[in-house]
Amino acid sequence: MLAFIRNLMGVKTDQAVQGAMEALVRWDPKSATEAELRTMEQHLDGLGRQVAEARAIHDREQREADAIKALSGQRMAAAEHLQRQIDGETDPSRKAGLEKSLETVVAMLEEMAPEIEREVQDAVEAREFLEMLEKNYADAGAKLKAARAELTRAERDMGRADQQRAMAERQAEAARQAAGLAGATSGLTVALKAMQDTAAKDLAAAEAAKAKAKLLHPSSPEKEDPNIAAALAAASGKPAATSLSDRLAALKSKQG
């Protein structure tokens, strides 16, 4: 068939067809990029043009094969008619003329036989080549369509993943901010409690000092009532100064 393709379509065209088909067959659409898709689309377009050209060649070859077979059939019918005439002819001169005509038709049929066989074979190979191209074209088209769908799905998944990543980052940032605010609030609570504890301790110490001072220092009645003062002095072993001279003597004794 390759010789047939080269004869009908040319060596360069045959090489282009083979290259396009091999590229499409080797191509794995699962990992295709946008650039690869465009390249495969170009291969597919080229293969589509070759399909159209192969279809035109097939139609022409089929018409030629049909035409030569029709002509052969007509000549065969003519030969059979001449044979019947010869069989029924009694005139030697007329019969000789019919036999000469039959010999001419038979010679043409014999000469046509290889040509008919060649034209029929060309039509068969043209049909087989066209069917092969059409199948490869359909398969490549389906593969390209699937690859385009896969790429679109992958791009959609990537977009969704990017949105999810951005959402996760925003949630993480919100969590960090919330944690920082909670930490700040917790620190403020601890500081406030420490201040409250310190104030309570200071207040308790002040109250204790006040109570101690009140306890240790004489109250106003003890100072104002001479009888109570004298009793306290007597209880402490110190005689109470009842007169000015006694009080003065007591002061001198303290200074001496």
Secondary structure, DSSP 8 states (H G I E B T S, - for coil): -HHHHHHHH-HHHHHHHHHHHHHHHH--GGG--HHHHHHHHHHHHHHHHHHHHHHHHHHHHHHHHHHHHHHHHHHHHHHHHHHHHHHH---HHHHHHHHHHHHHHHHHHHHHHHHHHHHHHHHHHHHHHHHHHHHHHHHHHHHHHHHHHHHHHHHHHHHHHHHHHHHHHHHHHHHHHHHHHHHHHHHHHHHHHHHHHHHHHHHHHHHHHHHHHHHHS--HHHHH-HHHHHHHHHHTT-----SHHHHHHHHHHHH-
